[in-house]
Amino acid sequence: MASESRPIVIVTGANGGVGYGICQRLLIQLTSQIPSDSLPQDFEDASLSGQPQKHTGLTLIMACRSVSRAQKARTELLQFFDSHIQKIQSAAEYDGHAEEFKKNLSIEVEYVDLASIKTVLEFAKRVNQKYPYISHLMCNAGLASFSALDPKLLLHQLFTDPKGAVTTPLYYGQHSGELSIDGLGWVWQCNVFSHFAMFRELQPSLSRSPTGPARVIWCSSIEASPKFYSPDDWQLRSTEHSYESSKYQIDLISTTLDRFALASSSSSPNASNSTITRHFISQPGVCHTNVAHALVGPFLDFCKLMVFYFVRLLGSTQHPISPIKSAIASVHLALVPLTYLTFFSDAKTPPVRYGAESDRWGTERVGISPVRAWLANEEEGRRLVVKCDELLDKLKREEERGPVFETASEKM
């Protein structure tokens, strides 16, 4: 018999792109008593005994920088959900579960700006006080600081690596040296550190998850790469590849945190499983969003979309293209019983990332890929966690102390 569950899920960057796709897909999946995304994939051992859960409700927290855009997205999401329910109600096999689920559905908008640690701390404080627990944290929001498109590099990659040119492009220039209001590397803070801080500050709520360990899903990228990453530039201030490096840091940090959680659980066998938090890595494949729209313009952006469909038709599995299809890996990691996630069961298993894939006709599925150069950078993962913890403690002390003003006597 399935146990009942009412998840409380935070999705950062939920008002657009893959974040909005995660919200759409989550709602669609939970209208079914047995969501298809909760079933084991072909590479997972279906013979294992995973306890299904009947989701009788959901609180979805859309954590966004623009409240107005988030409210608009919320309205559109509810309209989308109503249309989906009307569609499935006409099916002969409809069992009424969707209407029961809708009665217990709550979609909330909460403000947070990942470029400001103050708003992250305030967000976590509000959530810890307002909600009884958090079952899932989807660390999806992120950005790339593009500067220009290099035509020479574009032509070179098209001729030398045509698939890579439309999968992991190297011809987008990126700004370097950009700092946030907190004086941190801007891309690094938005993509990595603020999500780390959010997880740490939400640990009281995550530890109260009533249906087993809470889950943090870190949204990485197919472009995550150790190639451009330097440990000496861990805040990614100097690199001209801050996006790829920040996503690679996500791979290292998420893997390290999950192994810490597993070690903690095994060293305290009598402790409740719900007190630990599991960490998983997803990546959306190639998804068409507005990230590079301003850089290339509407015409080239449309051409790029057509190329995506063309290479998928030729057999590329890395092009789900639409946000709702690109969300499959994140939603699978959120809903599948932990029993089936054997790749994350112990520290001896090489770490993997769950990614969105598609066949040539656009049918999405989940695939896996290794965390690149893990053995060479395992220690760097631990070092990053320590550095992030130290920085978070420092910034929290500064926030508690407030601004310090000099007096006239101090200047004399």
Backbone torsions as a table, in degrees:
resi	resn	phi	psi	omega
1	MET	NA	135.7	-177.8
2	ALA	-75.1	138.1	173.8
3	SER	-80.6	155.8	-177.8
4	GLU	-93.5	147.5	-176.4
5	SER	-145.2	138.8	171.4
6	ARG	-125.6	87.0	-176.4
7	PRO	-63.7	149.5	167.8
8	ILE	-118.1	111.0	-167.9
9	VAL	-118.1	129.2	172.8
10	ILE	-100.9	130.5	173.2
11	VAL	-123.3	116.0	176.6
12	THR	-83.5	147.0	-177.1
13	GLY	64.5	39.4	-170.4
14	ALA	-84.0	-4.1	-174.6
15	ASN	-88.0	-1.5	179.8
16	GLY	-167.4	170.6	174.8
17	GLY	59.8	-143.1	-177.4
18	VAL	-64.9	-33.4	178.8
19	GLY	-59.7	-44.6	176.9
20	TYR	-66.7	-37.5	176.6
21	GLY	-62.0	-38.0	176.2
22	ILE	-61.0	-44.4	179.5
23	CYS	-62.1	-45.6	178.8
24	GLN	-59.8	-49.0	-175.5
25	ARG	-66.3	-39.3	179.2
26	LEU	-60.8	-43.9	179.6
27	LEU	-64.0	-45.7	179.8
28	ILE	-60.7	-45.4	-177.5
29	GLN	-62.7	-40.9	-173.8
30	LEU	-79.2	-3.8	171.7
31	THR	-78.8	-7.3	176.7
32	SER	-104.1	141.1	178.8
33	GLN	-64.4	-32.6	175.2
34	ILE	-124.5	90.2	-177.8
35	PRO	-60.4	137.4	-179.7
36	SER	-63.3	-31.5	179.5
37	ASP	-72.4	-11.3	178.4
38	SER	-89.6	-5.4	-178.3
39	LEU	-84.7	151.4	179.5
40	PRO	-64.5	144.2	177.1
41	GLN	-81.4	173.1	-177.3
42	ASP	-60.3	-31.6	-178.0
43	PHE	-87.7	-2.9	177.8
44	GLU	-99.4	151.7	-174.9
45	ASP	-81.0	100.3	-177.8
46	ALA	-70.9	-13.3	-180.0
47	SER	-75.9	-15.1	178.1
48	LEU	-69.2	155.7	-176.6
49	SER	-95.2	100.5	177.2
50	GLY	-103.3	131.2	-177.7
51	GLN	-82.1	114.5	179.3
52	PRO	-71.5	157.3	177.7
53	GLN	-126.0	136.9	173.3
54	LYS	-93.1	119.2	-176.9
55	HIS	-91.6	106.6	-175.3
56	THR	-93.0	1.8	179.2
57	GLY	-178.3	176.1	-179.0
58	LEU	-160.3	136.6	165.0
59	THR	-110.9	115.7	-178.4
60	LEU	-107.6	119.1	-178.5
61	ILE	-104.6	112.1	178.2
62	MET	-89.1	104.5	-176.5
63	ALA	-95.6	110.9	-170.4
64	CYS	-139.7	157.6	178.3
65	ARG	-79.4	-35.1	179.0
66	SER	-105.4	108.3	-178.8
67	VAL	-65.7	-38.1	-178.4
68	SER	-64.6	-44.2	177.8
69	ARG	-67.4	-34.4	178.5
70	ALA	-67.4	-39.6	177.9
71	GLN	-64.2	-39.8	176.8
72	LYS	-63.7	-43.5	178.4
73	ALA	-63.9	-37.0	178.6
74	ARG	-61.7	-45.4	178.8
75	THR	-60.3	-45.1	179.5
76	GLU	-65.7	-35.9	179.7
77	LEU	-65.3	-42.2	178.5
78	LEU	-65.9	-38.6	176.7
79	GLN	-64.4	-42.4	176.9
80	PHE	-60.2	-42.5	-178.6
81	PHE	-66.5	-43.0	178.0
82	ASP	-61.0	-41.0	179.0
83	SER	-63.8	-38.9	179.2
84	HIS	-65.5	-42.6	179.9
85	ILE	-63.5	-43.1	178.1
86	GLN	-59.7	-36.6	-179.5
87	LYS	-67.9	-45.1	-176.1
88	ILE	-78.2	-21.0	178.5
89	GLN	-64.7	-25.9	-178.5
90	SER	-80.5	-8.5	-179.7
91	ALA	-76.1	143.5	-177.3
92	ALA	-64.0	-30.3	-176.5
93	GLU	-90.4	8.5	-177.9
94	TYR	-62.0	132.1	-173.4
95	ASP	-109.2	3.3	177.9
96	GLY	85.9	-3.8	-177.0
97	HIS	-62.9	-36.8	-176.1
98	ALA	-60.9	-39.8	179.7
99	GLU	-69.0	-38.2	175.8
100	GLU	-62.3	-43.2	179.5
101	PHE	-63.0	-42.4	-177.1
102	LYS	-61.6	-33.9	179.7
103	LYS	-61.8	-28.1	-177.4
104	ASN	-110.1	25.9	178.6
105	LEU	-99.0	129.8	175.5
106	SER	-132.2	126.2	177.6
107	ILE	-114.9	116.2	-175.8
108	GLU	-112.0	152.0	174.8
109	VAL	-114.8	127.8	177.4
110	GLU	-127.2	138.2	-178.3
111	TYR	-83.6	134.0	169.9
112	VAL	-157.4	138.3	176.0
113	ASP	-116.8	110.4	-175.3
114	LEU	-66.9	-11.9	176.8
115	ALA	-86.1	2.3	-179.2
116	SER	-134.2	113.7	-178.7
117	ILE	-64.5	-29.2	179.0
118	LYS	-60.1	-45.0	-179.0
119	THR	-70.4	-30.1	176.9
120	VAL	-66.0	-44.6	178.8
121	LEU	-64.9	-40.6	178.8
122	GLU	-66.7	-39.7	177.4
123	PHE	-59.8	-49.3	-178.4
124	ALA	-62.4	-39.7	179.2
125	LYS	-62.9	-44.1	178.5
126	ARG	-61.5	-46.7	-177.1
127	VAL	-64.4	-43.8	179.6
128	ASN	-60.2	-32.2	-178.7
129	GLN	-86.2	-30.9	-169.7
130	LYS	-88.8	-31.9	-172.9
131	TYR	-115.6	145.2	-176.4
132	PRO	-68.6	-26.2	179.9
133	TYR	-167.5	168.2	169.7
134	ILE	-125.6	127.6	-179.7
135	SER	-96.8	-29.4	-177.5
136	HIS	-142.9	136.6	172.2
137	LEU	-121.5	113.4	179.4
138	MET	-97.8	101.8	-178.9
139	CYS	-84.3	80.1	-172.1
140	ASN	-100.8	-37.4	-172.0
141	ALA	-58.8	144.8	178.7
142	GLY	-173.9	170.9	-178.8
143	LEU	-151.1	163.9	172.1
144	ALA	-129.6	136.5	-177.9
145	SER	-98.1	76.6	-178.5
146	PHE	-73.7	144.3	179.0
147	SER	-112.4	-40.4	-177.4
148	ALA	-166.7	162.9	173.3
149	LEU	-102.7	126.9	-177.6
150	ASP	-93.7	107.0	-176.8
151	PRO	-60.5	-36.8	-179.2
152	LYS	-65.6	-44.7	177.8
153	LEU	-65.7	-35.9	178.2
154	LEU	-61.0	-49.7	-179.5
155	LEU	-64.3	-39.9	-179.9
156	HIS	-62.3	-45.4	-179.0
157	GLN	-71.0	-33.3	177.5
158	LEU	-61.5	-38.2	-177.9
159	PHE	-84.2	-31.6	-176.6
160	THR	-95.1	-28.0	-176.9
161	ASP	-150.3	69.7	-173.7
162	PRO	-58.8	-38.2	178.4
163	LYS	-66.7	-42.7	178.5
164	GLY	-63.0	-30.7	-178.9
165	ALA	-63.4	-27.9	-179.9
166	VAL	-112.0	11.4	178.5
167	THR	-123.2	-53.7	177.6
168	THR	-128.5	73.7	-174.1
169	PRO	-65.8	142.6	179.5
170	LEU	-113.2	7.4	-171.9
171	TYR	-103.1	4.9	173.7
172	TYR	-90.6	118.0	174.1
173	GLY	-75.2	147.9	-180.0
174	GLN	-126.8	145.7	176.7
175	HIS	-68.8	152.5	172.9
176	SER	-129.1	158.8	176.6
177	GLY	81.7	6.1	-178.8
178	GLU	-78.8	133.7	-178.5
179	LEU	-116.7	149.6	176.3
180	SER	-83.2	176.6	177.2
181	ILE	-62.8	-21.6	177.8
182	ASP	-87.7	1.2	-180.0
183	GLY	79.1	17.4	179.1
184	LEU	-103.3	163.4	173.1
185	GLY	-56.1	124.2	-169.8
186	TRP	-64.2	-53.5	179.8
187	VAL	-61.9	-40.8	-179.6
188	TRP	-62.5	-44.5	-179.3
189	GLN	-64.7	-44.5	-177.4
190	CYS	-68.4	-39.6	-174.1
191	ASN	-87.8	-31.7	-171.0
192	VAL	-119.2	-65.4	-166.2
193	PHE	-65.3	-42.4	-177.8
194	SER	-65.8	-33.0	174.6
195	HIS	-69.8	-38.2	175.4
196	PHE	-60.7	-46.8	179.7
197	ALA	-62.8	-39.8	179.1
198	MET	-61.2	-46.0	177.7
199	PHE	-59.3	-49.0	-178.2
200	ARG	-59.1	-44.4	-176.7
201	GLU	-73.9	-21.5	179.1
202	LEU	-93.8	4.0	-178.1
203	GLN	-56.1	-37.3	176.5
204	PRO	-58.2	-41.4	179.5
205	SER	-74.0	-38.9	178.8
206	LEU	-64.0	-36.3	-178.7
207	SER	-70.4	-14.9	179.6
208	ARG	-93.6	5.9	179.8
209	SER	-55.0	123.9	-170.9
210	PRO	-81.6	-10.2	-174.6
211	THR	-117.1	43.1	179.8
212	GLY	98.6	-173.7	-175.6
213	PRO	-56.5	134.9	171.8
214	ALA	-66.5	160.4	-177.5
215	ARG	-126.1	133.5	171.0
216	VAL	-110.1	119.6	178.2
217	ILE	-104.6	114.0	-179.3
218	TRP	-92.2	118.2	-177.3
219	CYS	-87.2	107.6	180.0
220	SER	-93.2	-148.6	-177.5
221	SER	-153.5	153.2	173.5
222	ILE	-64.0	-18.9	-179.3
223	GLU	-90.0	-2.0	178.7
224	ALA	-56.8	128.0	-173.6
225	SER	-151.7	137.8	173.9
226	PRO	-80.3	-6.4	-173.4
227	LYS	-58.3	-39.0	-174.2
228	PHE	-104.1	2.4	-172.3
229	TYR	-89.6	132.4	175.3
230	SER	-121.0	123.4	178.4
231	PRO	-57.9	-26.9	179.2
232	ASP	-70.2	-20.5	-179.9
233	ASP	-113.5	54.5	-169.9
234	TRP	-69.8	-20.0	172.7
235	GLN	-91.4	4.7	172.6
236	LEU	57.6	41.2	179.7
237	ARG	-81.2	-34.2	-171.8
238	SER	-98.7	-26.1	-174.8
239	THR	-65.3	149.6	173.4
240	GLU	-96.6	11.7	177.6
241	HIS	-133.7	53.8	-176.1
242	SER	-66.4	-32.5	-178.4
243	TYR	-66.1	-53.6	-179.0
244	GLU	-60.7	-38.4	-178.3
245	SER	-71.1	-38.7	179.4
246	SER	-65.8	-38.2	178.5
247	LYS	-69.2	-32.7	176.0
248	TYR	-69.4	-37.9	174.8
249	GLN	-59.6	-38.2	177.1
250	ILE	-58.6	-43.3	178.0
251	ASP	-58.9	-44.7	-178.0
252	LEU	-68.5	-46.0	-175.9
253	ILE	-67.8	-45.3	179.9
254	SER	-61.1	-45.3	178.9
255	THR	-61.2	-44.0	-179.4
256	THR	-63.2	-45.5	-179.3
257	LEU	-63.4	-39.0	180.0
258	ASP	-68.0	-37.3	178.8
259	ARG	-70.8	-33.3	172.2
260	PHE	-61.9	-42.7	-179.2
261	ALA	-64.3	-43.2	179.1
262	LEU	-64.8	-40.1	178.7
263	ALA	-64.8	-39.6	178.6
264	SER	-64.4	-40.4	-179.7
265	SER	-66.8	-42.1	-178.0
266	SER	-71.9	-28.6	179.8
267	SER	-80.4	-16.7	177.7
268	SER	-127.6	72.4	-174.2
269	PRO	-61.7	-21.7	-179.2
270	ASN	-87.2	-7.8	-179.5
271	ALA	-74.0	151.2	178.7
272	SER	-69.9	136.2	178.8
273	ASN	-61.0	-28.0	-176.4
274	SER	-69.9	-14.0	-178.4
275	THR	-82.0	-15.2	176.5
276	ILE	-95.3	161.1	178.2
277	THR	-122.9	128.4	179.1
278	ARG	-90.9	150.8	-177.5
279	HIS	-126.9	130.7	-178.8
280	PHE	-133.6	153.9	-178.8
281	ILE	-110.5	129.0	171.8
282	SER	-120.6	158.9	170.5
283	GLN	-144.2	140.2	-169.2
284	PRO	-86.9	6.2	-173.4
285	GLY	69.1	-153.2	177.6
286	VAL	-93.9	115.3	-177.4
287	CYS	-121.3	137.2	179.3
288	HIS	-86.2	109.2	177.5
289	THR	-128.7	-172.7	-178.9
290	ASN	-92.7	14.1	-174.9
291	VAL	-57.3	-44.6	-176.7
292	ALA	-105.9	10.3	-175.6
293	HIS	-59.5	-45.6	-177.8
294	ALA	-67.3	-25.0	-176.9
295	LEU	-79.0	-40.0	-173.9
296	VAL	-104.0	-16.3	-178.7
297	GLY	86.3	163.2	-173.5
298	PRO	-64.8	-37.4	-177.2
299	PHE	-67.3	-50.5	179.6
300	LEU	-66.0	-31.4	178.0
301	ASP	-64.9	-40.3	177.0
302	PHE	-66.1	-41.6	177.7
303	CYS	-60.6	-40.7	178.6
304	LYS	-61.0	-42.0	178.8
305	LEU	-61.5	-43.0	179.3
306	MET	-63.7	-38.0	177.2
307	VAL	-64.0	-39.4	177.3
308	PHE	-56.9	-47.4	-180.0
309	TYR	-64.9	-36.7	-179.0
310	PHE	-65.2	-47.5	-178.2
311	VAL	-69.1	-29.9	174.8
312	ARG	-66.4	-40.5	178.1
313	LEU	-63.7	-30.4	177.8
314	LEU	-76.4	-10.3	175.0
315	GLY	122.2	3.1	177.4
316	SER	-66.4	130.6	178.1
317	THR	-92.5	-3.0	-172.6
318	GLN	-94.6	10.2	-173.4
319	HIS	-122.3	74.6	171.8
320	PRO	-64.8	-33.7	172.4
321	ILE	75.0	-58.7	-176.4
322	SER	-83.2	144.4	-177.5
323	PRO	-57.2	-38.2	-176.9
324	ILE	-69.5	-30.8	174.8
325	LYS	-76.4	-37.5	179.2
326	SER	-67.4	-15.6	-178.9
327	ALA	-83.1	-3.9	-171.2
328	ILE	-61.6	-39.2	-177.8
329	ALA	-66.8	-42.7	179.7
330	SER	-63.6	-43.9	-178.2
331	VAL	-70.7	-36.5	175.4
332	HIS	-60.1	-46.6	179.5
333	LEU	-64.0	-27.3	178.9
334	ALA	-76.8	-32.9	-169.8
335	LEU	-107.2	-26.6	-175.4
336	VAL	-67.4	139.4	175.1
337	PRO	-56.6	140.1	-177.3
338	LEU	-58.9	-25.3	-180.0
339	THR	-53.8	-35.7	-175.4
340	TYR	-82.0	-12.2	-178.4
341	LEU	-87.4	61.5	-175.1
342	THR	-69.1	-21.0	178.1
343	PHE	-66.6	-17.0	-179.1
344	PHE	-111.4	17.0	-170.3
345	SER	-81.5	-23.6	179.2
346	ASP	-154.5	164.4	-174.4
347	ALA	-74.1	-11.4	-178.9
348	LYS	-84.1	-19.3	-179.5
349	THR	-78.2	129.6	178.1
350	PRO	-57.2	133.1	-175.2
351	PRO	-70.0	147.7	-179.3
352	VAL	-130.9	166.1	173.1
353	ARG	-118.1	137.9	175.3
354	TYR	-91.2	127.9	-175.2
355	GLY	-126.3	153.7	175.5
356	ALA	-80.1	131.4	177.1
357	GLU	-130.4	173.1	-179.1
358	SER	-153.4	149.7	170.2
359	ASP	-85.3	-179.7	-174.0
360	ARG	-65.6	-19.5	-178.6
361	TRP	-95.8	0.9	174.8
362	GLY	95.5	8.3	176.3
363	THR	-78.8	118.9	-173.9
364	GLU	-82.5	156.5	177.3
365	ARG	-156.2	173.3	179.1
366	VAL	-105.2	135.9	174.4
367	GLY	-125.6	175.1	177.9
368	ILE	-129.2	152.5	175.0
369	SER	-145.8	151.8	-178.1
370	PRO	-74.0	154.1	166.2
371	VAL	-71.7	117.9	-171.4
372	ARG	-68.2	138.4	174.7
373	ALA	53.0	39.3	-177.8
374	TRP	-64.0	-47.2	-177.2
375	LEU	-60.8	-36.6	179.4
376	ALA	-72.8	-23.0	-173.5
377	ASN	-122.0	13.9	179.3
378	GLU	-59.0	-43.7	179.1
379	GLU	-65.9	-34.6	177.3
380	GLU	-64.0	-35.4	175.8
381	GLY	-60.6	-45.0	178.2
382	ARG	-65.3	-39.5	179.9
383	ARG	-63.9	-39.4	179.6
384	LEU	-64.6	-41.3	178.5
385	VAL	-62.0	-44.1	178.4
386	VAL	-61.9	-46.1	-178.6
387	LYS	-64.6	-40.5	178.5
388	CYS	-65.5	-40.5	177.1
389	ASP	-63.0	-44.2	179.8
390	GLU	-63.8	-42.5	179.5
391	LEU	-66.3	-40.9	178.8
392	LEU	-62.2	-44.7	178.0
393	ASP	-59.8	-41.9	-180.0
394	LYS	-63.5	-46.1	-178.9
395	LEU	-68.3	-34.5	177.3
396	LYS	-66.0	-40.8	177.4
397	ARG	-63.0	-40.1	179.4
398	GLU	-66.4	-38.6	178.0
399	GLU	-66.4	-39.5	179.4
400	GLU	-67.9	-34.3	-179.3
401	ARG	-75.2	-30.3	-179.4
402	GLY	78.7	177.0	-178.8
403	PRO	-65.3	141.6	178.9
404	VAL	-106.5	122.9	-179.6
405	PHE	-108.9	138.0	177.3
406	GLU	-77.9	142.4	173.0
407	THR	-94.4	165.8	-179.1
408	ALA	-59.8	-38.8	-177.9
409	SER	-67.0	-29.9	-179.5
410	GLU	-70.9	-22.6	-179.1
411	LYS	-86.0	-13.4	-175.3
412	MET	-82.3	NA	NA
